Amino acid sequence: MFTPHPNLADDVNHAIVQSEIEGGVFLHDLPPSTILEIQTLHHCYTAVLLGGSEALLSGHPEFCPSPVQVAIAGSTWGGSMLKLQYVGRGMHLEFRHPEYDTPIITSPIQEIRDYPSV
């Protein structure tokens, strides 16, 4: 159970609790080769986990129409606060693409499905 941190603002503590209610997955809890299907408001991404924060990501017509190796930083609530190596419903996925200088942030995540490696 989450205990609010006294040094964080109420809205930050609320967002942390809400992420636990909405659900999601920590990348470090999943083995390499796990496949995540991440449905955002606008696109459906497929991430094949390579280990750590690395993944082969596809599903965006401009940034990754075919699989490209990215570093998944985690998820945000639309601001600068990042929940590291976490993919959470209602949050925005943030990842680093090798061809772009700044992180790419998706529209809000609607659903996450994981398919364990075989």
C-alpha positions, 0 to 999 in steps of 0.5 A, a space after each residue: 500500500 502506498 503511503 503519501 510522501 510528506 515532501 510531495 504535493 498532494 496532486 503528485 501523491 494523488 497521481 502516484 496512487 492513481 497510477 497504482 489503481 489504473 495499473 501498469 507494468 514495471 519493465 524490470 519485472 518482465 523477462 526479455 522477449 516479453 511482448 507488450 501491446 500498448 494501446 494509446 489514444 492514437 496508436 497501437 505500439 508493439 514493444 519487444 523487450 530486450 532487457 533493462 529499458 531497451 525494446 524494439 518498438 513499432 506502431 507509430 507511422 512516423 517514428 517507428 513504422 517498423 521495429 526500431 530499438 529504443 530506450 523506454 524511460 517510463 511514463 509521465 502524467 503529461 508533465 516532467 515527473 517520470 515514473 521510471 521504467 513503468 508503462 501505466 494506463 492513463 499515463 504517457 509513454 516516454 521513450 528515446 529514439 536513436 534518430 531524435 534528440 528529445 524524448 518522444 511522448 505518446 498520447 495517453 495509454 488506454 490499455 496494456 497487454 503482455 505476452 510472455 516469451 515462449 
